[in-house]
Amino acid sequence: MNYQEKRREARQSASGALSFRIAGDNGTVEALLIDTSVHGFRASHGYARLSTGQEVFFQYGDVEGRARVIWTRILGGEVQSAFLVLVNGA
């Protein structure tokens, strides 16, 4: 397979529990942080209906903020999404 790298920022491996709430929704989604970059993060979760462009409010430890979904992919039973952080401390 010929894969062309499209990342603009280096990623750092990360781990730990992360939760997010979709803007306009009251439910909370529990997730696991996979990696971070200067302006975003990637997480594994079980919410397959998450779509590109949706905004979420997230919390990871004592860090919280607002982010936009960049992409979501479903591979087997695993759902992963990448997020662009819009505001820290929202």
GIDA-V663887 format. One record per helix or strand of 3 or more residues. SS is the DSSP state (@ for helix, = for strand). FROM is the first residue (numbers start at 1). LEN is the number of residues. If there is no record, write none. Layout:
# GIDA-V663887
ss-><SS/SS>
from-><FROM/FROM>
len-><LEN/LEN>
This chain:
# GIDA-V663887
ss-><=/=/=/=/=/=>
from-><17/28/40/55/63/78>
len-><6/9/6/6/13/11>
